Amino acid sequence: MAYDFDICVVGSGAGAGPVIYTLAHAGYKVLVLEKGPWYTEQDYFKDELKTSLRGGYTPDLREQQHVVEVENDDGSWRSFPTYQSSWNFWNGNVVGGSSNFMSGFFHRLKPNDFHLLSSYGPIERANIVDWPISYDEMEPYYDRVEKVVGVSGRVINHPFQEPRSSKDFPFPPTAEHPLAGHIDRACERLGIHSMPMPRAILSQPALNRKACVYSGYCGSYGCATGAKGSSRAALIDSAMATGNVHLRPHAMVTHIHSDPQGKVCAVEYIDKEDNKHAVNARLYVVAAQAIETSRLLLNSVGPKHPDGLGNNNGQVGKNLIFAGGGAGSGRLSYDKFSDQQVSELKEFGTFVNRSVQDWYEISDKDMFKTDAPQKGGTIDFVHLHPNPVARASRQTRSNGQILWGKPLKNRLKTHFTGGRYLKVEAFCDWLPTDNSHVSLDPNVKDKWGLPVARIKVDVHVQNLKVGWYLANKSADIMRAMGADNVLAFASGAPPTNLVAGGCRFGTDPEKSVLNPDCRVHDVDNLYVTDGSFMPTGGSVPHTWTIYANAFRVADKLLDRLGGAKQV
Amino acid sequence: MKRRDFLLTSGSGLSSLSLSGIVNAVVCSDLPAPAVREFTQQDWLIIAAVQNHLFPSEQQAPGAVEIQALRYLHNYLANPATDPENVKFIHSGSRDLQQFSEKNHTIPFTQLSIDEREKLLREFETRPEGRRWLVTILNYILESLLTDPVYGGNPDGIGWQWLEHRAGEPRPPANKRYWLL
């Protein structure tokens, strides 16, 4: 049978890029279907309206939305469409996906994250399992990401440093703001190991890309230099140069057709002009980010898949996870520091880049009422996000009234000019439960008439306990730095940009959607390579692991296709 | 001229006017954009007065007038990319405030003293819809203060300078404003 392409990839973000890159460089014909537009470095500006206030990189919620289901205080559940709320689960529908807009805080999972159940035991109401592969199997791919996507950093010794095959990062850390020195000194006094945060950002020109120019606007913003290791800048641009990739932007995949034997036989999509197309390939990959991947499979019923593709055991969409954790902030008020220090603190553009992983595992009987060690997490120190309208808007809240007039203006002046803010993002496992999942909403449809994803969000109390623990530790560090206005808290709200699970991989088809190679158990030619595969998320942002796993699966795909055609 | 281009340039008549102090009646004489045609002169006057109250001009600090908050809001409402629901909400809120003001005073809102305006707006704030409207108006003032001047507010970066804020580079050019990309 003649195929249109060797491989058809749905999506172009961090889960898709490694597959596109690997197979294109190996000489195979790759089709990429991306629902969003194709922006390049010339299209990315430091424009808060486009980036954050007008949803410039995500669909219009009037046309494409989600339905969210959350728990009330009394244990009942309520649901609402996102257009009628402040929620938005889209994260960058453009070529390169949301990796264009990441901050690129890159941490690997630790060996214990691959066997959480065996390491720390069961937790009531949490669907914790061991992964079907070990850290050792993933390590070469973490290493590949460092070298191919480009990760900058410096390895230091700390209690939970994971094993590495390369001695250090291939690129030195990005330039550091003087706040980093304040954090280091405070941590040293407290006996804590502060470490340079690895970043998926090039600190020097390399890999045919420019270095970071320290614009001061990184996370949420598309990179105008190519230094940020988005799937587009780091992988797709290079893959395009092989001539083996056919990339179709504005291509919304609506259905994956399967034949009477249950194998995928075509992918149907709608282009910008609303014309329908169908294409086929030897192998298919779905990487549309966790929620949309589950939705697409559930919408793709076929003769052997009456409940959705790969869903004969009812597992598609189950065990959706986010990143759990906490947050905090503090201010180094200028009136407490010397003129020299204030001048340094006012430096703009460079990164804070400090992390603490001393509590990746926690032994604290007072807090957890047990001698058994608990899985903890990561504390990242970053600048307060520079978006000025967002910062100003937060100053309008005052004891139930709106602050306006001269009192508001005075507060704005103090907020913007009186000190330097430090922010904390703490990451822990978001435990999967029976109540965290994606299904198809029975009522709400998108503009093409397809049922939208209904996202049920459940917060396990353990997320909050660990989140509070980490947040309080971060507050101790900020106070030791001389910060005031210190706030720290755990959050039960799902970070909608840090989502995974829904098609967990495993060896048992009754309890997972994908096999250890991330192939759908009962669909021989269909793979899922985004964060959907993760049964548990680790206590770090997921992106590095998504990249690494997609490189791992790309090698499996390459083997199936017959190995590299050209070097 | 394409409809969109026409709409996007229609604010220029407004920008050429002096908006110092209480906005005079001329403000709305040149606002032909269909998206905001439902806004009468009185609507614009009351919105301008509210903006000036929420974000007053000071000797050392720019207010709604200096940051061109009315022009900015007009640009936003006239933009075909703007959700018509938002346009409707801002319009109906201004009408609600006018009615609320007429119930309490015999003279128009725009002629009330600062203290009378404060009292009235605080009462308006206790109504859920009133509060939502005031938050919205204030939000677009802050956008006008701190978004890129290419969008019509923050002329010459006056808001950034006041708050010692550093804008990022590269900044958005006119042909790549958010709805054009």
Boltz contact constraints between the chains, C-beta under 6 A:
constraints:
  - contact:
      token1: [A, 43]
      token2: [B, 181]
      max_distance: 6.0
  - contact:
      token1: [A, 45]
      token2: [B, 170]
      max_distance: 6.0
  - contact:
      token1: [A, 45]
      token2: [B, 172]
      max_distance: 6.0
  - contact:
      token1: [A, 46]
      token2: [B, 168]
      max_distance: 6.0
  - contact:
      token1: [A, 47]
      token2: [B, 172]
      max_distance: 6.0
  - contact:
      token1: [A, 48]
      token2: [B, 147]
      max_distance: 6.0
  - contact:
      token1: [A, 49]
      token2: [B, 147]
      max_distance: 6.0
  - contact:
      token1: [A, 49]
      token2: [B, 178]
      max_distance: 6.0
  - contact:
      token1: [A, 50]
      token2: [B, 178]
      max_distance: 6.0
  - contact:
      token1: [A, 54]
      token2: [B, 178]
      max_distance: 6.0
  - contact:
      token1: [A, 56]
      token2: [B, 178]
      max_distance: 6.0
  - contact:
      token1: [A, 215]
      token2: [B, 168]
      max_distance: 6.0
  - contact:
      token1: [A, 215]
      token2: [B, 169]
      max_distance: 6.0
  - contact:
      token1: [A, 216]
      token2: [B, 168]
      max_distance: 6.0
  - contact:
      token1: [A, 217]
      token2: [B, 168]
      max_distance: 6.0
  - contact:
      token1: [A, 224]
      token2: [B, 170]
      max_distance: 6.0
  - contact:
      token1: [A, 348]
      token2: [B, 166]
      max_distance: 6.0
  - contact:
      token1: [A, 388]
      token2: [B, 146]
      max_distance: 6.0
  - contact:
      token1: [A, 388]
      token2: [B, 165]
      max_distance: 6.0
  - contact:
      token1: [A, 389]
      token2: [B, 142]
      max_distance: 6.0
  - contact:
      token1: [A, 389]
      token2: [B, 143]
      max_distance: 6.0
  - contact:
      token1: [A, 389]
      token2: [B, 146]
      max_distance: 6.0
  - contact:
      token1: [A, 392]
      token2: [B, 142]
      max_distance: 6.0
  - contact:
      token1: [A, 392]
      token2: [B, 146]
      max_distance: 6.0
  - contact:
      token1: [A, 393]
      token2: [B, 142]
      max_distance: 6.0
  - contact:
      token1: [A, 396]
      token2: [B, 138]
      max_distance: 6.0
  - contact:
      token1: [A, 402]
      token2: [B, 134]
      max_distance: 6.0
  - contact:
      token1: [A, 404]
      token2: [B, 54]
      max_distance: 6.0
  - contact:
      token1: [A, 409]
      token2: [B, 61]
      max_distance: 6.0
  - contact:
      token1: [A, 416]
      token2: [B, 163]
      max_distance: 6.0
  - contact:
      token1: [A, 417]
      token2: [B, 164]
      max_distance: 6.0
